[in-house]
């Protein structure tokens, strides 16, 4: 399992790390900005893409990453996760 996230403030990073470790203790989370993020997709059987809500919709960069890298894979197993920036730690 792999979590890929876009997080400007750290809230989405916190959420995705909590979520994927509840599902799989060995899972890792990497930022969308990482140079090899697209290459990492093919190495995992379950992908969770996390992004913050901006102006009541997916952020531009989250949508662009999904369209360019995630959707062409035609995965049967995956999840999208979004947060509104309100996190209690």
Secondary structure, 3 states (H helix, E strand, C coil): CEEEECCCCCHHHHHHHHHHHHHCCCCEEEECCCCCHHHHHCCCCCEEEEEEEECCEECHHHHHHHHHHHHHHCCCCEEEEEECCCCCC
